[in-house]
Amino acid sequence: KNEVEQSPQNLTAQEGEFITINCSYSVGISALHWLQQHPGGGIVSLFMLSSGKKKHGRLIATINIQEKHSSLHITASHPRDSAVYICAVRVQGGSEKLVFGKGTKLTVNP
Amino acid sequence: KAGVTQTPRYLIKTRGQQVTLSCSPISGHRSVSWYQQTPGQGLQFLFEYFSETQRNKGNFPGRFSGRQFSNSRSEMNVSTLELGDSALYLCASRVGPLGVEKLFFGSGTQLSVL
C-alpha cells in the first residue's frame, strides 16, 4: 500500500462545477503539499498545510491531522484548471523526505 | 527574481552512457532536491542537498548521484544509463524550515534513453 493515496485518479467536470480531490496518508507528517502540474511538466506549489485550512482565490485546501486526510477543493471550476493535482507529504523524522501521491488528472470542459 | 532553472530541457542518450543534469535554485535558496517522474511510478524523491551537504537520499541505486556547489547550484549524475531511467527529472528549491517550507520547482529535464 502506498504511503499516500489520492482519489479520484481521473476527474472530468463541467465548467462551473465544484471539485474535490482527496488525499489520505499513512505516515506521520510535518507538512502536506498540494501541487499542480500542467502538460509540459512544470509543477507549481499551491498550498503547504500543517493544520487547518487555507484559501487562495477559488482554491481551498483542508487537512485533518487526526484522520490523516486532506482535501483540495476548486470552486467555480474553469477549463484552465485542467491539470494534474498531486498531494505530497513531508515524512516526519528520519529521512524527512517528500512522498507523493500518484496524482489526480482533472479535465474541466467548457 | 528568476525561478528554478534546469538544463538541458531535453536529452537523448543511449544505454550505458552517463548524463549530468543541472539545477540552479532561486537566488538565496540553499536547499535543492531532485525527483524522478515516470508514468508508472509517479514522482519519487532522489536526494536533497543543503549548503553543499547531502541531507537525504531516496531509494535509488548508486548510479544516481549528485552534488551541490557553493553557489547552491546542483548537479545530478546518472551513470551506466538503463532504458528504465527514461523520465522527467525535476529539481526544487526550498525556502523555510521543514514543516513550514515553500517549494519552487523547475520545468524539468526530459531524459530519453534509447
Interface residues (C-beta under 8 A of the other chain):
Chain A: S30 A31 H33 L35 G40 G41 G42 I43 V44 S45 M48 S50 I86 A88 R90 S95 E96 K97 L98 V99 F100 G101 K102 G103
Chain B: S33 Y35 Q37 G42 L43 Q44 F45 E48 R55 N56 K57 G58 L88 L90 A92 L98 G99 V100 E101 K102 L103 F104 F105 G106 S107 G108 Q110
